[in-house]
Amino acid sequence: MSDVSRSSPAEARTAVVIPAAGRGVRLGPGAPKALRALNGTPMLIHAVRAMAASRAVSLVVVVAPPDGAGEVKSLLDAHALPERTDFLVVPGGDSRQESVRLGLDALPPEYDIVLVHDAARPLVPVDTVDAVIEAVREGAPAVVPALPLADTVKEVEPAATVGEPEPVVATPVRARLRAVQTPQGFDRATLIRAHETVTEDVTDDASMVEQLGLTVVVVPGHEEAFKVTRPLDLVLAEAVLARRRLNDGF
């Protein structure tokens, strides 16, 4: 556990926004991805617990599907969550970006640091969460956990038809590339300004801060912070949980 878990109450307070309004079509039909069961517990609950495991986090805001806030609230109430952390559920929007903004709008004024975390990353270790918070406390306007790439990456010209061969345009230098994870951490005022300024659709909040001309820094990510997107990811996540139970003795 890093020193961030022993911070004094006088330091900046940290809240987490978890956008969980998506359908998760790549996992197939059925419940929204965040509500899919992982070892008998919805992924969303695992993700909430992962964030609340940090003693620096005192509020978790879950952004639910627009018509599912009541269901998500009941879900949180039905599972054991750390008593030291407050939890809030708000309805989301039509896009991830809008859902994050609605989560930001729900934050009380006393929170100066905001983490944004994917509900589909249920197994993030607490040390990763703490490392992101610590880097924001040290002055970074935006922080992302990331891993070096194991594979060589090719830039291609996308084919007009799925399955058609695609010509390679370039081979980026792998040593300069990172696979970005969450939680991503922000100075609250910076993230709010990014959402007020950047209007085009983006895949992560850090890229919005980049568009403001501010520096985004990287801290080490973790291999267990992978995103559960496809059925095979569920198998891997179950294996990680089984290993944790074996190591922890329960």
Residue pairs with C-beta under 8 A, 6 or more apart in sequence:
1 126
1 127
1 130
2 127
2 130
2 131
2 134
3 134
4 54
4 55
4 56
4 130
4 131
4 133
4 134
4 137
5 54
5 55
5 56
5 126
5 130
6 55
7 55
7 56
7 137
11 137
12 112
12 113
12 136
12 137
13 58
13 59
13 110
13 111
13 112
13 113
14 54
14 56
14 57
14 58
14 59
14 111
14 112
14 113
14 114
14 115
14 133
15 57
15 58
15 59
15 60
15 61
15 107
15 111
15 113
15 114
15 115
16 51
16 57
16 59
16 60
16 61
16 114
16 115
16 116
16 117
16 183
17 61
17 63
17 100
17 103
17 104
17 107
17 114
17 115
17 116
17 117
18 44
18 47
18 48
18 51
18 60
18 61
18 62
18 63
18 103
18 116
18 117
18 118
18 119
19 63
19 92
19 96
19 99
19 100
19 103
19 116
19 118
19 119
20 32
20 34
20 44
20 47
20 62
20 63
20 64
20 65
20 72
20 92
20 119
21 32
21 63
21 64
21 65
21 66
21 68
21 91
21 92
21 93
21 96
21 99
22 32
22 33
22 34
22 96
23 32
23 33
24 32
24 33
24 34
24 36
24 120
24 229
26 229
26 230
27 33
27 36
27 228
27 229
27 230
27 231
27 234
28 231
30 36
32 65
32 68
33 43
33 119
33 120
33 228
33 229
34 42
34 43
34 44
34 47
34 119
34 120
35 42
35 43
35 44
35 72
35 75
36 42
36 43
36 228
36 234
37 43
38 46
38 122
38 228
38 234
38 237
38 238
38 241
39 238
39 241
39 242
41 79
42 75
43 119
43 120
43 122
43 228
43 237
44 62
44 72
44 75
44 119
44 122
45 75
45 76
45 79
45 81
46 122
46 123
47 117
47 118
47 119
47 120
47 121
47 122
47 124
48 60
48 62
48 76
48 81
48 87
49 81
49 82
50 117
50 121
50 122
50 123
50 124
50 125
50 126
50 129
51 57
51 60
51 115
51 117
51 124
51 129
51 183
52 60
52 81
52 82
52 85
53 82
53 126
53 129
54 126
54 129
54 130
54 133
55 84
56 129
56 130
56 133
57 85
57 115
57 129
57 133
58 84
58 85
58 86
59 85
59 86
59 87
59 88
59 107
59 108
59 111
60 85
60 86
60 87
60 88
61 87
61 88
61 89
61 90
61 103
61 106
61 107
62 72
62 76
62 87
62 88
62 89
62 90
62 119
63 89
63 90
63 91
63 92
63 99
63 100
63 102
63 103
64 71
64 72
64 73
64 89
64 90
64 91
64 92
65 72
65 91
65 92
66 91
66 92
66 93
66 94
67 91
68 91
69 89
69 90
69 91
72 89
73 89
76 87
76 89
81 87
88 106
90 102
90 103
90 105
90 106
91 102
92 98
92 99
92 102
92 103
93 99
93 101
93 102
95 201
97 195
97 201
97 202
100 116
100 195
100 205
101 195
103 116
104 114
104 188
104 191
104 192
104 195
107 114
107 188
111 188
112 187
112 188
113 133
113 136
113 137
113 185
113 186
113 187
113 188
114 185
114 186
114 188
114 191
115 129
115 132
115 133
115 182
115 183
115 184
115 185
115 186
116 182
116 183
116 184
116 186
116 191
116 205
117 124
117 182
117 183
117 184
118 182
118 227
120 227
120 228
120 229
121 181
121 182
121 225
121 226
121 227
121 228
122 228
122 237
123 224
123 225
123 226
123 237
123 240
123 241
124 181
124 182
124 183
124 222
124 224
124 225
125 222
125 224
125 225
127 222
128 145
128 181
128 183
128 219
128 220
128 221
128 222
128 225
129 183
131 145
131 219
131 220
132 143
132 144
132 145
132 183
132 184
132 185
132 219
133 185
135 143
135 185
135 217
135 219
136 142
136 143
136 185
136 186
136 187
140 185
140 187
140 215
140 216
140 217
141 186
141 187
141 190
141 209
141 214
141 215
141 216
142 184
142 185
142 186
142 187
142 190
142 191
142 205
142 206
142 209
142 210
142 214
142 215
142 216
142 217
143 184
143 185
143 186
143 216
143 217
143 218
143 219
144 180
144 181
144 182
144 184
144 185
144 204
144 206
144 216
144 217
144 218
144 219
145 180
145 181
145 182
145 183
145 184
145 218
145 219
145 220
145 221
145 222
145 225
146 178
146 179
146 180
146 181
146 218
146 219
146 220
146 221
147 178
147 179
147 181
147 220
147 221
147 222
147 223
148 174
148 175
148 177
148 178
148 179
149 174
149 177
149 178
149 179
151 174
152 171
152 174
153 171
153 172
153 174
153 177
154 168
154 169
154 170
154 171
155 168
155 169
155 170
155 171
155 172
156 166
156 167
156 168
156 169
157 166
157 167
157 169
158 166
159 165
159 166
178 218
179 221
180 204
180 206
180 218
180 221
181 221
181 222
181 225
181 226
181 227
182 204
182 225
184 204
184 205
184 206
186 194
186 205
186 209
190 209
190 212
190 214
191 205
191 208
191 209
193 212
194 205
194 208
194 209
194 211
194 212
195 208
197 208
197 211
197 212
198 208
198 211
198 212
202 208
206 216
209 216
210 216
224 240
226 233
226 236
226 237
227 233
228 234
228 237
